[in-house]
Amino acid sequence: MGVMEHIEPAGIHSGDSHAVLPAFNLSPMEVTTMEYYAEKIARALNIKGLINIQFAIKSGKVYVIEANPRASRTTPFIAKAYQIPYLNIATKIMLGDHKLGDFTFEKKLNGFAIKEPVFSFNKFPGVNKELGPEMKSTGEAIRFIKDLRDPNFRQLYKDRSMYLSK
């Protein structure tokens, strides 16, 4: 379906991180390894539908953090970015009406899509705003950019560790 790359470093909950689709800073080997692991895990778990897998990469080595046999908020994000009805397709596969090979996929994203978390800190005065492993976002938005020279992306990338908890 898609590989999204977090802008913030490991340690921030994936729901609270900004993420870029497609990945912008991963080597082709790292992406290929993640795709290989994803298929291997999905087949081992006999997944018929969707699976959400989170990876970490250290010194070029790919590690699996977790694999969840379900859709996540990432699924509609990627579907909207690529203009492909992944949830409808997965449902048809889960019901046994179709197989994955029955579908063709043409990703229609020109440039990049950035997942931007939405926080409601103003509704909860006094709450700790530092980001860490516990999710604090209440939603997300999507921002389409032409290229990585986009000023918004450059600022996000520059500030990527600003709100890390200690």
C-alpha positions, 0 to 999 in steps of 0.5 A: 500500500505505502511506506510512510517515513516519520520526520521526528526521531524514534520515541514519539508515538506514530500518531503524534509524528509528522510522516511523509509519503512516499518515504523521502530519506530511506534507501531503496534497500531499506524500503525493499527490506520493509516490503519483504518483511511485511509480506512475510509477516502477513503471510505467516499471520494469514492476513486477508485484508490489511496489516499495519506494521511499524519499523525502525531503522538503525545504521541501515538495519531494519527492525520490526517494532509491531505488526497489527492485523488491522487498518489504522489512521494511516490507511485512509491517509494513504488511500486519499494521497494515492487516490486508491480505495484501499479500504473497499479493496481490502473489504472485498478481499476479506469477504472472499469476493476477490483476490489481490491480483484482481485489482490494479493500482495506479498511485496518483500522487504528484510530489509528497503528502505530509501527515500532520497531527492535530492536537487539542492542547488548548481544550486541556489547559495545563496538560504536558505538551511534550511528545513521547511514546503515549499518543496525544493527538486527536486527529490528523490533516494532510498537506500536499507538497510539490517537492522537499524544498517546500518551506513547510517541510523544511521547517518541520524537518528542522524542528523535528526534535523540538518537542521530544520528552526527556 
